[in-house]
Amino acid sequence: MNELFATLPDGTPVHRWTLERAGVRVRILSYGGIVQSVEVPDRQGRTADVVLGFADLDGYLEHSGPYLGAFVGRYANRIAGARFELDGRTYALAANNAPNSLHGGENGFDKRVWDLEPAGEFGVRLSRVSPHGEEGFPGRLEVSGTYALDESGALRISYEAVTDAPTLVNLTNHSYFNLSGSGNAGGHELRIDASRFTPVDADLIPTGIEEVEGTRFDFRQARKVGAGYDHNFVLDKGLTEQAVEVAELYDPASGRVLTVSTTEPGLQLYTADHLPEPFTPGDGIALETQHFPDSPHRPEFPSTVLRPGEVYRSETVYGFGTR
C-alpha cells in the first residue's frame, strides 16, 4: 500500500509504502529510504514494532544523527580525514564526523527523497540518481534498493548501482533493533560468525585486523550484548555472491529471534550508546552489513571501488522468528 505520509518544508511529498506478509508488517518511507517500522509477533503471538523510529516526519528531520532505519550511502561508515585518493586524484568530502566523513556526508542518501515503485506483490523498489560531485563523490551513480518480504516474512534488502566514472560505493541499512519492542536492548543475546574484527582509534577509524579470541569482541558463541560497541566484525564467510547467515540476535523475554544473512564481508555492531532524546542509550542494536570502514585507505581491505561497466550488488536478509 502506498500513501502520502507527509510533506517536506520545501513542499516535496514523502510517501510511505506498507508491506505485509506471513504475519510481518514493514513500513518504508521515500524520505531517506527509511524503514520506519517492523512489526512481528512474539512467542505468545503478540505483535510489536522491533525497530526504532518516529511516528511522524518531523522526528526524522529533527533527529537525523542516529540515521534511524535509513538507506545509508554513498559510503556507509567512516572515511578517515574526509578525503580519499582514486586513480591518482584526491577527493574531499564533508567532515561531518570530524575529522572524518560518516555515512555519505552532510546530505547523504539518508536525507534524499527516493522514487518508489512496486517490486512484485510484496516489495518496493527505491531509486534515484546521485549526480557527479554529490557530497564530493565522483561519478553519476544510478542506485536502487529493493525491500521485499519473502514467504517466511523475512525482509530482503537488495542494492544495485552503476556509475559513469570510478567512484566508491558502500551501502547499508541503519535500522536499530529492539526485539522486546521497548526498554533497553543490552540484555539481548548475540552471535556473530566472525573470528576477527577491526580495532579502532579514538576517532573510530580501523587500525588493522585482530583476532576476537580472548577479547570482549568474541561473539562466536551467543551471549548478552551489553554496551560499548561501535565496531566492524570481519565475517568468516568473506564476500559472497549469495546471502549467507552470519548473525543471530535473541530476546529471552519475548522469544523473538532475528537472523542476519548477507553477501557483505563485514558487520558493524553498534549498541547505540549515544542515542539522543527522546531515546536513551542502549534502546536498540544496529547490525549494519557492509564493507569495512575506511577501505579507501586500507588496500588490504575488500575494495569499495566501482568502475564504469561494473554493477555493484549487495543483499542482506533480516529473518524473524521465535523460540
VOBA-1610 file (N, C-alpha, C; in pm, whole numbers, padded with zeros to 5 digits, always signed):
BEGIN
Met+00084-00119+00000Met+00000+00000+00000Met+00088+00124+00000Asn+00058+00217-00089Asn+00133+00342-00100Asn+00044+00457-00056Glu+00096+00544+00032Glu+00016+00656+00081Glu+00104+00778+00100Leu+00044+00897+00094Leu+00115+01019+00125Leu+00134+01023+00276Phe+00260+01036+00318Phe+00292+01033+00460Phe+00306+01173+00518Ala+00375+01262+00446Ala+00399+01397+00495Ala+00455+01480+00381Thr+00487+01606+00411Thr+00545+01697+00313Thr+00665+01766+00375Leu+00776+01769+00302Leu+00895+01840+00349Leu+00870+01991+00348Pro+00950+02067+00423Pro+00932+02213+00427Pro+00933+02279+00290Asp+01002+02219+00191Asp+01006+02279+00057Asp+00889+02234-00030Gly+00796+02157+00029Gly+00678+02113-00044Gly+00689+01976-00107Thr+00806+01914-00100Thr+00824+01781-00159Thr+00744+01676-00082Pro+00659+01599-00151Pro+00582+01496-00081Pro+00668+01378-00039Val+00638+01321+00075Val+00703+01200+00124Val+00597+01091+00133His+00626+00979+00068His+00530+00868+00065His+00574+00755+00157Arg+00477+00676+00197Arg+00503+00558+00280Arg+00446+00435+00212Trp+00525+00330+00209Trp+00485+00204+00148Trp+00478+00099+00257Thr+00367+00028+00263Thr+00348-00077+00364Thr+00352-00213+00298Leu+00435-00302+00352Leu+00446-00440+00306Leu+00393-00532+00416Glu+00313-00630+00380Glu+00262-00728+00477Glu+00268-00868+00419Arg+00324-00959+00498Arg+00329-01099+00456Arg+00369-01186+00574Ala+00308-01302+00585Ala+00345-01402+00685Ala+00348-01345+00827Gly+00255-01256+00859Gly+00246-01202+00993Gly+00342-01089+01023Val+00415-01042+00921Val+00510-00932+00936Val+00459-00810+00860Arg+00468-00693+00922Arg+00431-00568+00855Arg+00549-00472+00862Val+00589-00421+00746Val+00702-00329+00735Val+00657-00202+00666Arg+00700-00086+00718Arg+00667+00041+00655Arg+00797+00111+00611Ile+00798+00156+00485Ile+00915+00218+00423Ile+00878+00360+00381Leu+00966+00456+00409Leu+00944+00595+00369Leu+01029+00628+00247Ser+00974+00715+00159Ser+01053+00762+00045Ser+01162+00857+00092Tyr+01142+00923+00204Tyr+01247+01009+00260Tyr+01352+00922+00327Gly+01474+00928+00276Gly+01584+00853+00335Gly+01578+00704+00317Gly+01478+00655+00239Gly+01463+00510+00227Gly+01448+00443+00362Ile+01384+00515+00456Ile+01380+00474+00596Ile+01286+00356+00620Val+01334+00256+00691Val+01248+00151+00746Val+01188+00208+00874Gln+01063+00254+00864Gln+01001+00323+00977Gln+00960+00226+01087Ser+00910+00110+01048Ser+00864+00013+01148Ser+00870-00127+01092Val+00889-00223+01183Val+00885-00367+01150Val+00807-00434+01263Glu+00686-00476+01234Glu+00600-00536+01336Glu+00600-00687+01320Val+00639-00757+01427Val+00645-00903+01425Val+00591-00958+01557Pro+00539-01080+01557Pro+00485-01139+01680Pro+00592-01197+01771Asp+00559-01205+01902Asp+00647-01272+01997Asp+00603-01417+02011Arg+00662-01487+02109Arg+00630-01630+02124Arg+00484-01654+02164Gln+00418-01548+02216Gln+00276-01558+02251Gln+00184-01508+02140Gly+00244-01466+02029Gly+00165-01415+01919Gly+00132-01267+01928Arg+00189-01199+02029Arg+00164-01056+02046Arg+00261-00977+01958Thr+00207-00883+01882Thr+00286-00808+01785Thr+00341-00680+01844Ala+00465-00647+01808Ala+00528-00521+01850Ala+00622-00475+01739Asp+00648-00345+01738Asp+00744-00287+01646Asp+00884-00309+01702Val+00972-00372+01624Val+01104-00411+01676Val+01218-00326+01621Val+01187-00214+01556Val+01292-00120+01516Val+01258+00019+01571Leu+01362+00098+01599Leu+01340+00233+01649Leu+01300+00325+01534Gly+01205+00414+01562Gly+01160+00507+01460Gly+01070+00613+01518Phe+01022+00701+01432Phe+00933+00808+01472Phe+00798+00793+01403Ala+00694+00842+01469Ala+00560+00833+01413Ala+00537+00935+01302Asp+00614+01045+01303Asp+00594+01149+01202Asp+00728+01191+01142Leu+00719+01264+01029Leu+00839+01305+00958Leu+00924+01402+01039Asp+00859+01487+01119Asp+00933+01585+01198Asp+01038+01519+01286Gly+01006+01402+01339Gly+01101+01331+01424Gly+01230+01300+01350Tyr+01218+01257+01224Tyr+01337+01225+01146Tyr+01414+01351+01106Leu+01343+01459+01078Leu+01408+01583+01039Leu+01483+01645+01157Glu+01427+01634+01277Glu+01488+01694+01395Glu+01598+01607+01455His+01594+01476+01428His+01690+01383+01488His+01751+01295+01377Ser+01825+01359+01287Ser+01883+01284+01176Ser+02012+01212+01213Gly+02075+01254+01323Gly+02205+01199+01361Gly+02211+01049+01379Pro+02110+00986+01438Pro+02118+00840+01457Pro+02093+00758+01330Tyr+02047+00822+01220Tyr+02021+00750+01095Tyr+01920+00638+01115Leu+01816+00664+01192Leu+01721+00558+01227Leu+01659+00496+01102Gly+01688+00369+01079Gly+01626+00293+00971Gly+01666+00332+00831Ala+01765+00421+00816Ala+01789+00485+00687Ala+01869+00400+00589Phe+01850+00433+00461Phe+01929+00386+00349Phe+02055+00472+00349Val+02171+00413+00381Val+02293+00490+00402Val+02387+00475+00281Gly+02440+00590+00232Gly+02534+00591+00122Gly+02574+00734+00088Arg+02666+00760-00003Arg+02727+00659-00088Arg+02820+00567-00011Tyr+02869+00613+00102Tyr+02965+00529+00174Tyr+02923+00513+00318Ala+02875+00394+00352Ala+02840+00364+00491Ala+02966+00361+00576Asn+02953+00410+00698Asn+03063+00416+00795Asn+03160+00530+00761Arg+03284+00522+00812Arg+03375+00637+00811Arg+03484+00627+00705Ile+03520+00745+00654Ile+03639+00760+00571Ile+03730+00860+00641Ala+03849+00815+00678Ala+03940+00896+00760Ala+03981+01024+00688Gly+03984+01132+00766Gly+04029+01260+00712Gly+03936+01322+00612Ala+03820+01262+00591Ala+03719+01315+00498Ala+03777+01338+00358Arg+03862+01245+00316Arg+03918+01254+00181Arg+03971+01117+00141Phe+03980+01096+00010Phe+04036+00970-00040Phe+04099+00996-00176Glu+04187+00906-00215Glu+04253+00914-00345Glu+04208+00799-00432Leu+04175+00829-00556Leu+04133+00726-00650Leu+04193+00757-00787Asp+04269+00663-00839Asp+04335+00678-00969Asp+04418+00806-00976Gly+04487+00835-00865Gly+04579+00947-00862Gly+04516+01083-00834Arg+04387+01086-00812Arg+04319+01213-00782Arg+04262+01208-00641Thr+04273+01320-00569Thr+04223+01328-00433Thr+04085+01395-00432Tyr+03993+01336-00358Tyr+03857+01388-00346Tyr+03831+01427-00201Ala+03781+01549-00180Ala+03749+01599-00047Ala+03601+01577-00017Leu+03572+01530+00104Leu+03436+01501+00147Leu+03399+01588+00266Ala+03275+01589+00302Ala+03231+01663+00421Ala+03282+01594+00546Ala+03342+01670+00635Ala+03390+01616+00763Ala+03277+01625+00866Asn+03168+01552+00839Asn+03050+01562+00926Asn+03063+01480+01053Asn+03174+01406+01067Asn+03207+01335+01190Asn+03355+01366+01216Ala+03381+01496+01232Ala+03516+01550+01231Ala+03613+01468+01317Pro+03730+01438+01258Pro+03782+01486+01129Pro+03744+01397+01010Asn+03649+01309+01027Asn+03618+01209+00926Asn+03484+01237+00856Ser+03464+01167+00747Ser+03334+01167+00679Ser+03258+01043+00723Leu+03129+01059+00751Leu+03048+00949+00801Leu+02921+00933+00719His+02892+00809+00679His+02764+00772+00618His+02723+00861+00501Gly+02822+00901+00419Gly+02788+00972+00296Gly+02792+01122+00304Gly+02820+01180+00422Gly+02835+01324+00433Gly+02716+01395+00494Glu+02713+01526+00478Glu+02610+01609+00541Glu+02471+01576+00488Asn+02462+01552+00357Asn+02333+01522+00295Asn+02346+01395+00212Gly+02367+01286+00283Gly+02381+01156+00219Gly+02247+01100+00176Phe+02248+00974+00140Phe+02126+00909+00090Phe+02014+00910+00194Asp+02051+00917+00322Asp+01952+00915+00429Asp+01867+01041+00434Lys+01906+01147+00361Lys+01831+01274+00360Lys+01775+01306+00223Arg+01774+01210+00134Arg+01723+01229-00001Arg+01585+01164-00016Val+01506+01218-00105Val+01375+01159-00134Val+01391+01065-00254Trp+01348+00942-00235Trp+01364+00837-00334Trp+01235+00816-00413Asp+01249+00775-00537Asp+01133+00732-00615Asp+01094+00592-00570Leu+00965+00568-00556Leu+00915+00438-00514Leu+00830+00376-00625Glu+00845+00245-00643Glu+00760+00172-00735Glu+00747+00029-00685Pro+00637-00039-00718Pro+00621-00176-00669Pro+00725-00269-00726Ala+00766-00366-00645Ala+00859-00471-00688Ala+00792-00604-00655Gly+00707-00650-00744Gly+00628-00769-00717Gly+00517-00738-00620Glu+00452-00841-00568Glu+00336-00823-00480Glu+00376-00781-00340Phe+00499-00816-00298Phe+00539-00793-00158Phe+00667-00712-00146Gly+00692-00625-00244Gly+00815-00547-00239Gly+00799-00407-00292Val+00898-00324-00264Val+00903-00187-00315Val+01047-00157-00357Arg+01060-00090-00470Arg+01193-00054-00522Arg+01212+00096-00506Leu+01323+00135-00442Leu+01360+00274-00424Leu+01474+00305-00522Ser+01467+00419-00589Ser+01572+00453-00685Ser+01593+00603-00691Arg+01714+00641-00726Arg+01748+00781-00752Arg+01881+00786-00824Val+01910+00903-00881Val+02040+00927-00942Val+02117+01023-00851Ser+02233+00980-00809Ser+02323+01064-00731Ser+02418+01130-00830Pro+02407+01262-00849Pro+02488+01328-00953Pro+02636+01330-00920His+02715+01344-01024His+02860+01359-01007His+02888+01474-00911Gly+02973+01451-00814Gly+03011+01554-00719Gly+02923+01564-00597Glu+02814+01486-00591Glu+02728+01493-00473Glu+02806+01451-00350Glu+02811+01541-00251Glu+02886+01520-00127Glu+03033+01491-00152Gly+03083+01533-00269Gly+03224+01519-00302Gly+03262+01392-00376Phe+03168+01299-00393Phe+03199+01172-00459Phe+03193+01187-00610Pro+03287+01128-00680Pro+03287+01138-00827Pro+03187+01042-00891Gly+03150+01073-01015Gly+03066+00984-01093Gly+02917+01003-01073Arg+02844+00990-01181Arg+02698+00988-01176Arg+02655+00846-01141Leu+02594+00830-01025Leu+02561+00697-00974Leu+02411+00674-00983Glu+02373+00571-01059Glu+02234+00527-01062Glu+02221+00416-00959Val+02138+00437-00858Val+02135+00346-00744Val+01992+00308-00709Ser+01974+00185-00666Ser+01842+00139-00624Ser+01854+00043-00507Gly+01745+00036-00432Gly+01735-00061-00323Gly+01596-00122-00324Thr+01588-00252-00322Thr+01459-00320-00321Thr+01437-00384-00185Tyr+01326-00348-00122Tyr+01288-00404+00008Tyr+01168-00496-00017Ala+01181-00623+00019Ala+01073-00718-00008Ala+01061-00820+00104Leu+00939-00865+00127Leu+00914-00971+00224Leu+00902-01104+00150Asp+00978-01206+00194Asp+00967-01336+00131Asp+00857-01417+00198Glu+00842-01541+00156Glu+00729-01622+00203Glu+00733-01649+00353Ser+00851-01636+00416Ser+00862-01657+00560Ser+00842-01528+00640Gly+00830-01415+00569Gly+00820-01286+00636Gly+00953-01219+00658Ala+01062-01277+00604Ala+01194-01215+00616Ala+01201-01092+00527Leu+01270-00988+00574Leu+01289-00866+00498Leu+01419-00877+00419Arg+01405-00880+00287Arg+01520-00895+00197Arg+01549-00759+00135Ile+01672-00708+00157Ile+01713-00578+00105Ile+01822-00601+00001Ser+01795-00560-00123Ser+01888-00582-00233Ser+01925-00448-00295Tyr+02056-00422-00308Tyr+02104-00297-00365Tyr+02170-00321-00500Glu+02157-00222-00590Glu+02230-00222-00716Glu+02273-00080-00748Ala+02388-00066-00814Ala+02434+00065-00856Ala+02529+00052-00975Val+02524+00153-01063Val+02618+00164-01174Val+02666+00308-01180Thr+02785+00327-01235Thr+02846+00460-01239Thr+02904+00488-01377Asp+02921+00618-01409Asp+02984+00656-01535Asp+03129+00699-01516Ala+03177+00692-01391Ala+03316+00725-01361Ala+03358+00649-01236Pro+03486+00618-01220Pro+03530+00546-01100Pro+03487+00619-00972Thr+03433+00543-00877Thr+03383+00603-00753Thr+03387+00498-00642Leu+03338+00537-00525Leu+03326+00446-00411Leu+03179+00419-00384Val+03147+00295-00349Val+03011+00260-00310Val+03017+00160-00195Asn+02941+00189-00090Asn+02931+00101+00027Asn+02797+00133+00092Leu+02696+00050+00067Leu+02559+00080+00109Leu+02516-00011+00224Thr+02429+00042+00309Thr+02373-00039+00417Thr+02240+00018+00462Asn+02169-00059+00543Asn+02051-00010+00613Asn+02088+00007+00760His+02039+00117+00820His+02081+00154+00955His+01968+00138+01057Ser+01897+00028+01050Ser+01792+00003+01149Ser+01852-00036+01284Tyr+01785+00010+01389Tyr+01820-00028+01526Tyr+01713-00125+01575Phe+01754-00244+01616Phe+01658-00346+01658Phe+01646-00352+01809Asn+01522-00364+01854Asn+01492-00394+01993Asn+01380-00498+01989Leu+01418-00622+02007Leu+01322-00731+01988Leu+01216-00738+02098Ser+01238-00665+02208Ser+01135-00655+02312Ser+01026-00556+02274Gly+01060-00464+02184Gly+00966-00361+02145Gly+00974-00237+02231Ser+01049-00242+02341Ser+01068-00127+02430Ser+01179-00160+02529Gly+01222-00057+02605Gly+01325-00078+02706Gly+01464-00087+02647Asn+01558-00133+02727Asn+01697-00143+02687Asn+01722-00277+02618Ala+01801-00274+02510Ala+01827-00395+02432Ala+01957-00465+02473Gly+02024-00414+02574Gly+02153-00471+02612Gly+02147-00614+02662Gly+02028-00659+02705Gly+02014-00795+02752Gly+01989-00897+02642His+01976-00849+02518His+01962-00942+02406His+02089-01027+02395Glu+02073-01147+02342Glu+02186-01236+02321Glu+02224-01236+02173Leu+02354-01225+02147Leu+02402-01208+02010Leu+02508-01311+01975Arg+02497-01362+01853Arg+02602-01445+01794Arg+02645-01381+01662Ile+02776-01371+01641Ile+02831-01324+01514Ile+02937-01423+01468Asp+02926-01469+01346Asp+03021-01565+01292Asp+03144-01491+01240Ala+03224-01442+01334Ala+03343-01365+01299Ala+03455-01397+01396Ser+03567-01445+01343Ser+03685-01474+01424Ser+03777-01355+01437Arg+03750-01248+01358Arg+03834-01129+01361Arg+03747-01004+01360Phe+03806-00894+01398Phe+03737-00765+01396Phe+03840-00657+01363Thr+03792-00534+01341Thr+03882-00424+01312Thr+03884-00329+01432Pro+03988-00336+01516Pro+04001-00241+01627Pro+04012-00099+01573Val+03978+00000+01656Val+03973+00137+01609Val+04051+00231+01700Asp+04084+00349+01645Asp+04149+00452+01724Asp+04043+00541+01790Ala+04085+00652+01847Ala+03993+00739+01920Ala+03887+00800+01831Asp+03913+00807+01699Asp+03816+00861+01605Asp+03736+00751+01535Leu+03745+00629+01588Leu+03671+00513+01537Leu+03712+00473+01395Ile+03840+00495+01364Ile+03898+00453+01236Ile+03977+00324+01259Pro+03956+00221+01176Pro+04028+00095+01195Pro+04179+00112+01195Thr+04243+00035+01283Thr+04389+00036+01290Thr+04449-00093+01235Gly+04365-00185+01190Gly+04411-00312+01137Gly+04305-00418+01157Ile+04347-00544+01161Ile+04258-00657+01185Ile+04319-00744+01293Glu+04237-00781+01393Glu+04284-00864+01503Glu+04187-00979+01529Glu+04237-01080+01600Glu+04155-01194+01638Glu+04062-01155+01754Val+03943-01213+01757Val+03850-01188+01868Val+03880-01277+01987Glu+03955-01382+01967Glu+03987-01477+02073Glu+04041-01406+02197Gly+03976-01431+02312Gly+04022-01375+02437Gly+03986-01230+02459Thr+03898-01174+02374Thr+03858-01034+02387Thr+03707-01024+02406Arg+03661-00904+02438Arg+03517-00881+02453Arg+03445-00878+02318Phe+03520-00895+02210Phe+03461-00894+02076Phe+03430-01035+02027Asp+03445-01134+02113Asp+03419-01272+02074Asp+03272-01305+02093Phe+03197-01303+01984Phe+03055-01339+01985Phe+03031-01467+01906Arg+03133-01550+01892Arg+03115-01673+01815Arg+03019-01768+01884Gln+03008-01756+02016Gln+02903-01823+02092Gln+02809-01715+02145Ala+02680-01740+02135Ala+02582-01637+02174Ala+02599-01597+02321Arg+02594-01466+02344Arg+02600-01414+02480Arg+02535-01276+02483Lys+02511-01224+02603Lys+02450-01093+02616Lys+02538-00987+02550Val+02472-00892+02484Val+02546-00792+02408Val+02613-00691+02500Gly+02535-00635+02594Gly+02590-00530+02678Gly+02600-00399+02602Ala+02703-00320+02633Ala+02719-00187+02573Ala+02865-00167+02531Gly+02890-00053+02466Gly+03027-00015+02435Gly+03081-00066+02303Tyr+02993-00093+02206Tyr+03038-00142+02077Tyr+02998-00047+01965Asp+03094-00013+01882Asp+03073+00054+01754Asp+03188+00008+01665His+03185-00121+01630His+03299-00187+01567His+03254-00276+01451Asn+03344-00290+01356Asn+03322-00376+01241Asn+03379-00516+01267Phe+03299-00616+01238Phe+03342-00755+01251Phe+03372-00811+01112Val+03485-00880+01102Val+03529-00941+00976Val+03463-01079+00968Leu+03362-01090+00887Leu+03283-01214+00883Leu+03365-01329+00826Asp+03355-01445+00890Asp+03435-01560+00849Asp+03408-01601+00705Lys+03286-01582+00658Lys+03249-01626+00523Lys+03308-01538+00414Gly+03348-01414+00449Gly+03400-01321+00350Gly+03292-01265+00260Leu+03334-01212+00145Leu+03242-01157+00044Leu+03187-01272-00038Thr+03055-01281-00050Thr+02992-01393-00120Thr+02889-01342-00220Glu+02860-01424-00322Glu+02760-01386-00422Glu+02619-01403-00369Gln+02597-01500-00281Gln+02467-01525-00221Gln+02472-01489-00073Ala+02357-01446-00020Ala+02349-01412+00122Ala+02365-01536+00208Val+02454-01528+00307Val+02483-01637+00400Val+02453-01588+00541Glu+02391-01672+00624Glu+02362-01631+00762Glu+02491-01608+00838Val+02499-01493+00908Val+02622-01456+00978Val+02598-01415+01123Ala+02473-01393+01161Ala+02448-01345+01297Ala+02306-01380+01341Glu+02289-01386+01474Glu+02157-01408+01532Glu+02145-01324+01659Leu+02033-01255+01671Leu+02002-01176+01790Leu+01876-01236+01853Tyr+01880-01257+01985Tyr+01769-01324+02054Tyr+01730-01247+02178Asp+01600-01229+02197Asp+01548-01164+02317Asp+01480-01269+02404Pro+01542-01308+02516Pro+01483-01412+02600Pro+01345-01375+02653Ala+01319-01247+02674Ala+01191-01206+02734Ala+01073-01231+02640Ser+01088-01191+02514Ser+00977-01204+02418Ser+00985-01332+02336Gly+01105-01391+02330Gly+01126-01508+02246Gly+01153-01475+02101Arg+01156-01347+02067Arg+01181-01311+01927Arg+01327-01336+01889Val+01344-01380+01766Val+01477-01408+01711Val+01492-01332+01581Leu+01606-01266+01564Leu+01642-01202+01439Leu+01765-01270+01383Thr+01759-01315+01258Thr+01877-01368+01190Thr+01920-01269+01083Val+02051-01260+01062Val+02107-01170+00962Val+02186-01253+00863Ser+02148-01244+00736Ser+02222-01308+00628Ser+02264-01200+00530Thr+02383-01215+00471Thr+02432-01108+00383Thr+02535-01160+00285Thr+02553-01083+00179Thr+02664-01107+00086Thr+02788-01030+00128Glu+02772-00935+00220Glu+02879-00844+00258Glu+02987-00914+00344Pro+03110-00859+00344Pro+03218-00921+00422Pro+03227-00872+00566Gly+03151-00765+00600Gly+03162-00707+00733Gly+03026-00681+00796Leu+03027-00669+00929Leu+02906-00639+01005Leu+02945-00541+01116Gln+02886-00422+01113Gln+02912-00323+01217Gln+02811-00342+01330Leu+02862-00369+01448Leu+02780-00378+01568Leu+02785-00244+01640Tyr+02670-00180+01652Tyr+02662-00053+01725Tyr+02553-00066+01832Thr+02593-00051+01957Thr+02500-00070+02068Thr+02431+00059+02111Ala+02439+00161+02025Ala+02360+00284+02043Ala+02384+00351+02178Asp+02511+00360+02214Asp+02546+00419+02344Asp+02531+00570+02346His+02506+00631+02231His+02499+00777+02224His+02368+00825+02162Leu+02263+00746+02174Leu+02134+00788+02118Leu+02083+00912+02192Pro+02038+01014+02117Pro+01985+01134+02181Pro+01839+01117+02220Glu+01789+01208+02300Glu+01646+01208+02331Glu+01568+01222+02201Pro+01449+01162+02192Pro+01370+01103+02300Pro+01408+00960+02336Phe+01515+00907+02276Phe+01560+00773+02309Phe+01664+00781+02420Thr+01697+00666+02474Thr+01803+00658+02575Thr+01909+00560+02524Pro+02035+00578+02567Pro+02141+00489+02522Pro+02106+00342+02545Gly+02133+00262+02443Gly+02107+00119+02453Gly+01967+00076+02416Asp+01884+00169+02367Asp+01747+00133+02330Asp+01740+00038+02211Gly+01845+00036+02130Gly+01845-00051+02013Gly+01984-00100+01980Ile+01991-00196+01890Ile+02118-00253+01845Ile+02118-00250+01693Ala+02219-00183+01636Ala+02234-00179+01490Ala+02329-00289+01446Leu+02288-00361+01343Leu+02368-00466+01282Leu+02380-00432+01134Glu+02479-00349+01102Glu+02492-00292+00969Glu+02584-00378+00882Thr+02528-00443+00782Thr+02609-00521+00689Thr+02679-00425+00594Gln+02808-00451+00564Gln+02886-00350+00494Gln+03021-00406+00449His+03092-00325+00365His+03236-00339+00352His+03298-00265+00471Phe+03428-00278+00489Phe+03489-00228+00612Phe+03502-00076+00611Pro+03501-00014+00731Pro+03525+00130+00740Pro+03662+00166+00683Asp+03669+00285+00624Asp+03795+00342+00575Asp+03868+00252+00475Ser+03794+00175+00399Ser+03856+00088+00299Ser+03942+00163+00197Pro+03906+00288+00158Pro+03991+00357+00059Pro+04135+00377+00104His+04157+00378+00237His+04293+00396+00289His+04357+00264+00333Arg+04288+00154+00307Arg+04336+00023+00352Arg+04333-00075+00234Pro+04439-00082+00155Pro+04439-00172+00039Pro+04422-00319+00076Glu+04449-00354+00204Glu+04430-00494+00244Glu+04284-00527+00272Phe+04197-00426+00280Phe+04054-00448+00300Phe+03988-00475+00164Pro+03873-00545+00163Pro+03799-00561+00037Pro+03768-00425-00026Ser+03786-00414-00156Ser+03773-00286-00225Ser+03628-00239-00232Thr+03609-00107-00221Thr+03477-00045-00237Thr+03472+00039-00365Val+03568+00019-00455Val+03573+00094-00580Val+03476+00033-00682Leu+03396+00118-00744Leu+03307+00077-00853Leu+03348+00153-00978Arg+03363+00080-01089Arg+03407+00141-01214Arg+03300+00128-01322Pro+03306+00214-01423Pro+03210+00203-01532Pro+03211+00063-01593Gly+03094+00012-01626Gly+03082-00123-01680Gly+03060-00230-01575Glu+03086-00197-01447Glu+03062-00290-01338Glu+02925-00261-01274Val+02871-00360-01206Val+02746-00344-01133Val+02769-00376-00986Tyr+02744-00278-00901Tyr+02750-00302-00756Tyr+02624-00378-00716Arg+02641-00488-00646Arg+02527-00564-00595Arg+02555-00603-00449Ser+02452-00595-00367Ser+02463-00633-00227Ser+02326-00677-00179Glu+02324-00779-00096Glu+02194-00825-00044Glu+02208-00863+00104Thr+02109-00823+00181Thr+02101-00859+00323Thr+01958-00902+00354Val+01947-01008+00434Val+01816-01060+00471Val+01804-01061+00622Tyr+01701-00994+00672Tyr+01668-00995+00815Tyr+01550-01088+00835Gly+01576-01204+00897Gly+01471-01302+00921Gly+01417-01292+01061Phe+01288-01322+01080Phe+01223-01309+01209Phe+01157-01441+01249Gly+01171-01474+01378Gly+01108-01595+01430Gly+01098-01588+01580Thr+01062-01700+01642Thr+01052-01707+01787Thr+01104-01842+01835Arg+01135-01845+01965Arg+01164-01975+02028Arg+01140-01963+02178
//
